[in-house]
Amino acid sequence: MSADPRIRFVDVGVDFPTASGPMRVVDGVSLDIAQGEFVSIIGPSGCGKTTLMNIVGGFVKPTRGEVRLDDKPVAAPGPDRGVIFQEYGVFPWLTVRGNIEFGLRLAANRARAGQRAEIVERYLRLMGLTDFADHFPKHLSGGMRQRLALARAYAVQPEFLLMDEPFGALDAQTRSAMQDLLLDVLKAEGKTVLLITHSVDEAIYLSSRIVVVTARPARVREVIDVPFGYPRDESVHEDPRFAALRAQIRALVMQEYEAQARLAARVSE
Ligand SMILES: Nc1ncnc2c1ncn2[C@@H]1O[C@H](COP(=O)(O)OP(=O)(O)OP(=O)(O)O)[C@@H](O)[C@H]1O
């Protein structure tokens, strides 16, 4: 691991208030993520993964510990972090083109006005949205809205990409195309990525490391190095190590689902 992690979780814990008292959602998470790493977080539904991402995004403050970005504690959201939420993060009052332009206008220093149109056209084309540039999001299918959310995040070229199930709503073919496009974007722009996914195959295909977290509260259960380098293509799916990793990670995630089910049964007794 590099001596200078870009993202650092330091003994992070989160409790959320509930009617029956505080609910522990994250507990004792420590993790260092280096420049250019692609780290996926995988674990049972509702275990606290989004909360972990929201702390890096600056949307949630931890109850204990801290997350540091380039050795500074995260205090608020910022343009260095491109966030893609599960729900389509698009502005309904702007056209497709207007949505992609929006972030470029905010980060005006990065995209000079002359380049803006070119960047917007590029991402419209990459995401297959050129013919819909002047449409409003309500006229797009769910999958197209999610592609627009991806275009918006990629277009501003943030240093960090924080992605929460970004491909979950897409059909299998679009999902696979969007995974490959993400790998292309990373090849060209070298970012540090944190991805939350429920798909073991997606995690292996895209990541350099996979963090399996426990049933709630989320703790680090296991950190697994993915043995494939970049650039990477579909052929890694045929590698025998892919199947072995898939079996190993599925078994871990299943154990955590079982732990969650046991916990739920105890609570309802
Ligand atoms: N701001 C909040 N206030 C209170 N409870 C919250 C808040 N945010 C999340 N929770 C609760 O914390 C738990 C963990 O939520 P979180 O969204 O982090 O899980 P997750 O692992 O991302 O779930 P999923 O995989 O289903 O998206 C859930 O029980 C959720 O209802």
Ligand as a Chemical Component Dictionary entry (heavy atoms), coordinates in Angstrom:
data_LIG
# 
_chem_comp.id                   LIG 
_chem_comp.type                 NON-POLYMER 
_chem_comp.pdbx_formal_charge   0 
_chem_comp.three_letter_code    LIG 
# 
loop_
_chem_comp_atom.comp_id 
_chem_comp_atom.atom_id 
_chem_comp_atom.alt_atom_id 
_chem_comp_atom.type_symbol 
_chem_comp_atom.charge 
_chem_comp_atom.model_Cartn_x 
_chem_comp_atom.model_Cartn_y 
_chem_comp_atom.model_Cartn_z 
_chem_comp_atom.pdbx_ordinal 
LIG N1  N1  N 0 -29.842 9.461  7.716  1  
LIG C1  C1  C 0 -30.278 8.320  8.262  2  
LIG N2  N2  N 0 -30.980 8.322  9.426  3  
LIG C2  C2  C 0 -31.390 7.185  9.987  4  
LIG N3  N3  N 0 -31.150 5.951  9.473  5  
LIG C3  C3  C 0 -30.467 5.877  8.327  6  
LIG C4  C4  C 0 -29.991 7.051  7.649  7  
LIG N4  N4  N 0 -29.339 6.656  6.528  8  
LIG C5  C5  C 0 -29.401 5.308  6.498  9  
LIG N5  N5  N 0 -30.072 4.832  7.564  10 
LIG C6  C6  C 0 -30.294 3.423  7.904  11 
LIG O1  O1  O 0 -28.997 2.831  8.039  12 
LIG C7  C7  C 0 -28.994 1.504  7.548  13 
LIG C8  C8  C 0 -27.903 1.349  6.530  14 
LIG O2  O2  O 0 -28.261 2.094  5.365  15 
LIG P1  P1  P 0 -27.324 2.157  4.074  16 
LIG O3  O3  O 0 -28.110 2.872  3.041  17 
LIG O4  O4  O 0 -25.983 2.686  4.436  18 
LIG O5  O5  O 0 -27.178 0.611  3.692  19 
LIG P2  P2  P 0 -26.723 -0.086 2.332  20 
LIG O6  O6  O 0 -25.813 -1.189 2.740  21 
LIG O7  O7  O 0 -26.178 0.917  1.389  22 
LIG O8  O8  O 0 -28.101 -0.645 1.780  23 
LIG P3  P3  P 0 -28.491 -1.117 0.277  24 
LIG O9  O9  O 0 -27.503 -2.162 -0.097 25 
LIG O10 O10 O 0 -29.865 -1.692 0.472  26 
LIG O11 O11 O 0 -28.459 0.094  -0.574 27 
LIG C9  C9  C 0 -30.397 1.237  7.016  28 
LIG O12 O12 O 0 -31.111 0.545  8.013  29 
LIG C10 C10 C 0 -30.960 2.625  6.790  30 
LIG O13 O13 O 0 -32.363 2.619  6.942  31 
# 
loop_
_chem_comp_bond.comp_id 
_chem_comp_bond.atom_id_1 
_chem_comp_bond.atom_id_2 
_chem_comp_bond.value_order 
_chem_comp_bond.pdbx_ordinal 
LIG N1  C1  SING 1  
LIG C1  N2  SING 2  
LIG C1  C4  DOUB 3  
LIG N2  C2  DOUB 4  
LIG C2  N3  SING 5  
LIG N3  C3  DOUB 6  
LIG C3  C4  SING 7  
LIG C3  N5  SING 8  
LIG C4  N4  SING 9  
LIG N4  C5  DOUB 10 
LIG C5  N5  SING 11 
LIG N5  C6  SING 12 
LIG C6  O1  SING 13 
LIG C6  C10 SING 14 
LIG O1  C7  SING 15 
LIG C7  C8  SING 16 
LIG C7  C9  SING 17 
LIG C8  O2  SING 18 
LIG O2  P1  SING 19 
LIG P1  O3  DOUB 20 
LIG P1  O4  SING 21 
LIG P1  O5  SING 22 
LIG O5  P2  SING 23 
LIG P2  O6  DOUB 24 
LIG P2  O7  SING 25 
LIG P2  O8  SING 26 
LIG O8  P3  SING 27 
LIG P3  O9  DOUB 28 
LIG P3  O10 SING 29 
LIG P3  O11 SING 30 
LIG C9  O12 SING 31 
LIG C9  C10 SING 32 
LIG C10 O13 SING 33 
# 
